Amino acid sequence: MSELGFDEAAILEDARAEAGGLSDFGADDFREGLSVLCRTYDENPFTTAGRRRSRRRLVDLLATRLRVQEAFRKHPEVRERRIEGPMVLTGLPRSGTSALFNLLGRDPAARPLLNWETRYPDPAEGLAPGAPDPRREAIERYLAKGREKNPEFTKVHFASADTPEECVLLHAVAFHGVQLGVEPMFAPYASWYRGQKLDGMYRYYADLLRLLDWQRPGERWLLKAPAHMWGIDALLAVFPDVSIVWSHRDPLLCIASIASMTHLLAQPLIDVDPKALGPVVMDFYATSLERGLAVRDGCDASRFVDVAHDDFVEDALAVADRIHRHFGLPLDGEARAAMQAHLEANPKGKHGTHRYDLESFGLDADRVRERFSDYVDRFQVKTG
């Protein structure tokens, strides 16, 4: 079977083979997303290497879905687990959510979603809950190789097996969500995604969290993704006691940085002009912000707390304390000490400095200011 083709039947069959003959993918609601992804990879100028990697990724996601469904069949009690009081970080990408995520994750009461877990949400065969998972080491070797091959991306987003990671990598198992952040920038996935209701994806995502919690329990889930702005209503419906932390930063900096990051993600996969990509990236994230805030306006305000990036830079522990006080959560001496140790061990720029500008991506400051003017006014965001 061609490793470059996007025939859905062939991809599904390859996934069954990879999963050792398992055949139950669960509910069929993933198939529309799979179909649209296949068309997106097929109808855009993905390189030979990009086509190969994208097809391999679809097979891997489907095989994961098969193994997840088998775990639910063997352990139906997993779906009965309660996910209580999760904390979710969102906001424009590059607004400081990752730094805040890493800091809050040092609290022993927090249970952050870890990078390696997003790749393997299913339990390893024969592994008892709580036992060390050998697949973690494989992911660490893979990520270490990636850091060596692409040091520029490491400056943007350092990743190891145990660093907290975005929920979008779990969303992808539902064949939904923003995938790698590249796919929503190209038709037909771009328009398909914007027109979708996200309730089903969030229900499946909650089941994946239950499965991970069954394997390695924690007190309170800590989760993060700018993409949650697309689904605030679904997030609140699935997790009615969720605490949402919304980060804010100068959109001129956010958009320049995420345009650069998206281009770095796209380069190994597809031939794309950065000046054509920039306006698409800006519109995608501006629209997500607008939709998220519009839904938020109709929700219980106590479910949200706002965090300014500049405040975090000035005094990160004070921001952590304010978040916990807002949601009535304790932040004891052990947690504060762990956070302080993390800050001292991870100064800004530890992995290098990511340099970017709007002009390289076909944008200018006036255009970005105009698109985000209401947002800047509403939250009194400092702009350059």
C-alpha positions in Angstrom: 0.0 0.0 0.0 1.4 3.4 -1.0 2.7 5.4 1.9 1.9 8.6 0.0 -1.8 7.9 -0.8 -4.8 9.1 1.2 -7.3 6.4 0.4 -9.4 6.2 3.6 -10.1 2.5 3.4 -6.4 1.7 3.0 -5.5 4.0 5.9 -8.1 2.3 8.1 -6.8 -1.1 7.2 -3.2 -0.1 7.9 -4.3 1.2 11.3 -6.0 -2.2 12.1 -2.8 -4.0 11.2 -0.7 -1.7 13.4 -3.1 -2.2 16.3 -2.7 -6.0 16.1 -6.0 -6.7 14.3 -8.3 -4.6 16.5 -11.2 -3.4 14.5 -13.5 -1.3 16.8 -12.9 2.4 16.3 -15.7 3.4 18.6 -18.4 5.9 17.4 -18.3 6.7 13.7 -18.3 10.5 14.3 -14.5 10.6 13.6 -14.9 9.6 10.0 -16.0 13.0 8.6 -12.9 14.6 10.1 -10.7 11.8 8.8 -12.2 12.3 5.3 -11.6 16.1 5.4 -8.0 15.7 6.6 -7.3 13.2 3.8 -8.6 15.7 1.3 -6.6 18.5 2.8 -3.4 16.6 2.6 -4.2 15.4 -0.9 -5.3 18.8 -2.4 -2.6 21.0 -1.1 1.1 21.2 -2.0 2.4 18.9 0.8 5.9 17.7 -0.1 6.7 14.0 -0.6 8.1 13.9 3.0 5.1 15.9 4.2 2.6 13.4 2.6 4.5 10.5 4.1 4.6 12.0 7.5 0.9 13.1 7.4 -0.3 9.7 6.3 1.8 8.0 9.0 0.3 10.3 11.6 -3.3 9.4 10.5 -2.5 5.7 10.8 -1.0 6.3 14.2 -4.0 8.3 15.4 -6.4 5.6 14.2 -4.3 2.8 15.8 -4.4 4.8 19.1 -8.2 5.1 18.8 -8.4 1.3 18.3 -6.3 0.7 21.4 -8.3 3.2 23.4 -11.6 1.6 22.4 -10.2 -1.8 23.5 -9.2 -0.4 26.8 -12.7 0.9 27.4 -14.1 -2.6 26.4 -11.9 -4.3 28.9 -12.4 -1.6 31.6 -15.8 -0.1 31.3 -15.5 1.3 34.8 -13.1 3.9 33.4 -15.9 5.9 31.9 -17.5 6.2 35.3 -14.6 8.2 36.8 -15.4 11.8 37.7 -13.2 14.6 36.5 -13.8 17.3 39.2 -12.7 20.9 39.1 -10.2 20.9 36.2 -8.2 24.1 35.6 -7.9 25.1 31.9 -5.6 27.7 30.5 -6.4 29.5 27.3 -6.0 32.8 25.5 -4.1 33.9 22.3 -1.2 31.6 21.5 2.2 33.0 22.6 0.5 35.0 25.4 2.4 33.2 28.1 0.1 30.2 28.5 3.0 27.7 28.3 5.1 29.4 30.9 2.1 29.7 33.2 1.2 26.1 32.5 4.6 24.9 33.4 4.6 26.9 36.6 1.2 25.9 37.9 2.1 22.3 37.1 4.6 22.3 39.9 1.8 22.4 42.4 1.6 18.8 43.8 -2.2 19.2 43.8 -2.2 19.8 40.0 -2.3 16.9 37.5 -0.9 18.4 34.2 -1.4 16.6 31.0 2.1 15.4 30.0 3.6 15.4 26.5 4.2 11.7 26.3 0.7 10.9 27.5 -0.8 12.8 24.5 1.0 10.3 22.3 -0.1 7.2 24.3 -3.3 7.8 26.2 -4.1 4.1 26.0 -2.7 1.8 28.7 0.3 -0.4 27.7 -0.6 -4.0 27.4 -0.1 -5.9 30.6 1.0 -2.8 32.5 -0.6 -2.2 35.9 -2.1 1.2 36.7 0.6 3.4 38.2 3.5 1.3 36.9 6.2 3.1 34.8 5.3 3.0 31.1 8.2 2.0 28.9 6.8 4.0 26.0 7.7 7.2 27.8 11.4 6.5 27.2 10.7 6.0 23.5 9.0 9.4 23.3 11.9 11.1 25.2 14.4 9.7 22.7 12.2 10.9 19.8 11.8 14.4 21.2 15.5 14.7 22.0 16.3 13.9 18.4 13.8 16.5 17.3 15.4 19.1 19.6 18.7 18.3 18.0 17.4 18.4 14.4 15.3 21.6 14.8 16.9 23.8 17.5 15.0 26.8 16.1 11.7 25.3 17.0 13.0 24.4 20.5 13.5 28.2 21.1 9.8 28.6 20.4 8.4 25.6 22.3 10.7 23.3 24.3 9.3 19.8 24.6 10.3 16.8 26.5 8.4 13.6 27.5 7.5 15.1 30.9 6.7 18.7 30.0 3.1 19.7 30.2 1.6 19.7 26.8 -1.5 21.1 24.9 -4.8 19.3 24.8 -4.9 19.6 21.0 -2.8 16.4 20.7 -5.6 14.5 22.5 -8.3 16.3 20.5 -6.6 14.9 17.4 -7.5 11.4 18.3 -11.1 12.4 17.7 -10.0 13.6 14.2 -11.1 17.0 15.2 -9.5 20.1 16.7 -6.6 22.1 15.4 -4.4 19.1 14.8 -0.8 20.3 14.5 -1.9 23.9 13.9 -1.1 23.6 10.2 -4.2 21.8 9.0 -6.7 24.6 9.9 -4.8 27.0 7.7 -5.6 25.0 4.5 -8.9 24.1 2.7 -11.0 22.1 3.1 -10.1 21.5 6.8 -10.0 25.3 7.4 -13.6 25.9 6.6 -14.9 22.5 7.9 -13.4 23.1 11.3 -14.9 26.5 11.7 -18.3 25.2 11.0 -18.3 22.3 13.5 -19.9 21.9 16.9 -17.3 20.7 19.3 -19.5 18.9 21.9 -18.7 15.4 20.6 -15.0 16.1 20.5 -15.0 17.3 24.1 -16.9 14.3 25.3 -14.3 12.0 23.7 -11.5 14.2 25.1 -13.0 13.8 28.6 -13.0 10.0 28.2 -9.3 10.1 27.3 -8.7 12.1 30.4 -10.6 9.6 32.4 -8.4 6.8 30.9 -5.2 8.7 31.8 -6.5 9.4 35.3 -7.3 5.7 35.7 -3.7 4.9 34.9 -2.0 7.7 36.8 -4.5 9.5 39.1 -4.1 13.1 40.2 -6.0 15.5 42.5 -7.0 18.1 39.9 -6.4 18.2 36.1 -4.4 21.1 34.8 -5.0 21.6 31.0 -4.0 24.1 28.4 -4.6 25.1 24.8 -5.4 28.4 23.0 -7.7 26.2 20.9 -10.1 26.0 23.8 -11.3 29.4 22.8 -13.1 27.8 19.9 -15.1 25.6 22.3 -15.8 27.5 25.6 -19.5 26.4 25.4 -18.5 22.7 24.9 -15.8 22.9 27.6 -18.3 24.2 30.2 -21.0 21.7 29.2 -18.6 18.7 29.6 -16.8 20.2 32.7 -19.4 22.4 34.5 -17.1 23.1 37.4 -14.1 24.0 35.3 -11.8 27.0 36.2 -10.7 28.9 33.1 -7.5 31.1 33.2 -7.4 33.5 30.3 -4.0 35.0 29.3 -3.6 38.3 27.6 -0.7 39.9 25.7 0.0 42.4 23.0 -1.6 40.9 19.9 1.2 42.4 17.8 3.7 40.1 19.6 1.3 37.1 19.8 0.5 37.1 16.1 4.0 37.7 14.9 5.2 34.8 17.1 2.4 32.3 16.2 2.8 33.1 12.5 6.5 32.2 12.8 5.7 29.1 14.9 3.1 27.9 12.4 5.5 28.4 9.5 8.2 26.4 11.4 5.6 23.6 11.9 4.6 23.8 8.2 8.0 23.9 6.6 8.8 20.1 6.9 5.4 19.3 5.5 4.2 21.7 2.8 5.5 24.4 0.5 4.0 27.6 1.6 4.8 31.3 1.2 5.1 32.8 4.7 3.7 36.1 3.4 0.5 34.3 2.3 0.4 32.3 5.5 0.6 35.2 8.0 -2.9 36.7 7.2 -4.5 33.3 7.4 -2.9 32.7 10.8 -4.0 36.0 12.1 -7.6 35.5 11.0 -7.8 32.0 12.5 -6.6 33.2 15.9 -8.5 36.5 15.9 -11.7 34.6 15.1 -11.1 32.0 17.8 -10.6 34.9 20.3 -13.8 36.7 19.1 -15.9 33.5 19.3 -14.5 32.6 22.7 -15.2 36.0 24.2 -18.7 36.1 22.8 -19.5 32.8 24.4 -17.8 33.8 27.7 -20.1 36.9 27.9 -23.0 34.6 28.4 -21.4 32.4 31.1 -20.9 32.6 34.8 -18.1 35.1 35.3 -16.8 33.4 38.3 -15.6 30.5 36.1 -13.0 32.9 34.6 -9.9 34.8 35.7 -7.8 37.1 33.5 -4.0 37.2 33.6 -1.8 39.8 31.9 1.4 38.5 30.4 3.3 41.6 31.7 2.1 40.8 35.3 3.3 37.3 35.0 6.7 38.4 33.8 6.9 40.9 36.7 5.8 38.5 39.5 4.8 35.0 38.4 4.2 33.8 42.0 1.8 36.7 42.6 -0.1 35.7 39.5 -0.3 32.1 40.6 -1.5 33.2 44.0 -4.2 35.4 42.5 -5.5 32.5 40.3 -5.7 30.2 43.3 -7.5 32.8 45.4 -10.0 33.5 42.7 -11.0 29.9 42.5 -10.8 29.2 46.2 -7.9 26.8 45.9 -5.1 26.5 48.5 -1.5 27.2 47.5 0.6 26.0 50.4 4.3 26.3 51.2 5.3 23.1 49.4 3.6 24.3 46.2 5.2 27.8 46.5 8.6 26.3 47.0 8.2 24.1 44.0 7.1 27.0 41.9 10.0 29.2 43.0 12.5 26.4 42.3 11.0 26.0 38.8 11.3 29.8 38.1 15.0 29.8 39.2 15.8 26.7 37.1 14.0 28.0 34.0 14.8 31.7 33.3 13.4 33.4 30.2 15.4 32.5 27.2 16.9 29.3 28.7 16.5 27.5 25.4 17.4 30.4 23.2 15.5 33.5 21.9 12.9 33.2 19.2 13.1 36.2 16.9 10.2 37.1 14.6 8.5 40.1 12.9 5.2 40.8 11.3 6.6 41.9 7.9 8.1 38.5 7.2 4.5 37.1 7.3 2.8 39.6 5.1 1.4 41.7 8.0 1.9 45.1 9.5 1.2 46.6 12.9 -1.7 48.8 11.8 -3.5 45.8 10.3 -3.1 43.7 13.5 -4.1 46.7 15.7 -7.3 47.2 13.7 -8.4 43.5 13.9 -7.7 43.3 17.7 -8.8 46.9 18.7 -11.9 45.7 20.6 -9.9 43.1 22.5 -7.2 45.6 23.4 -9.8 48.1 24.6 -11.8 45.6 26.6 -8.8 44.2 28.6 -6.6 47.3 28.5 -3.8 45.3 26.9 -0.6 47.2 26.5 0.5 47.3 22.9 3.8 48.3 21.2 
